[in-house]
Amino acid sequence: MLKGHGIVFALGMLSLCFLGACNPKNEPPKGVDLSKHAAKINSEASLEKGSSYLSVYSDVYSYSEQLKHSLTATISLRNLDESNPIYIYRAEYFDTSGKKILDYVPQPIALKPLETINIIIEETDESGGTGANFVFDWAIPKGGIEPLFEAIMISTKGQQGLSFATTGHRIR
């Protein structure tokens, strides 16, 4: 019986290797090109504006302050409204010390009803550090549904995996 389980385990690991989990040379997934979502906003007077903060971790401490575990982060920008688009004016990524790393939205973008777009922070990109974050400026039709911002951080090494999620908070 134990011998059969070993074969099943080996086949499972081999399958993971074919899917890319054992190939460190695989390129991490790329995020959506946000310029494809560029928007011209006709009437800003009819929009309610807000800002949201989202914590993101490029890496986390493991065992001690000297050892860190690198993570891939998927940042999801979600339109929860079934009827109306939402607009994102700013998606800025900051490092642990609060220094801006990158502005992912150089011009306003629109998300269609129920659309989600993702920004990927690759595992090899440790520029954000343990206290990285995003700030999003957005607009919705008055009385509309606020967008949802989430981050999923994950890393897998051999048989060990680490994953967790954070959710954005409205700051104004």
Secondary structure, DSSP 4 states (H G I P E B T S, - for coil): -HHHHHHHHHHHHHHHHHTTTT-TTSPPPPPP-GGGGB---S-GGGEEEEEEEEE--SEEE-SSTT-EEE-EEEEEEE---SS--EEEEEEEEE-TTS-EEEES-SS-EEE-TT-EEEEEE-TT--SSGGG-EEEEEEEEETT-PPPEEEEEEEEEETTEEEEEEEE-EE--
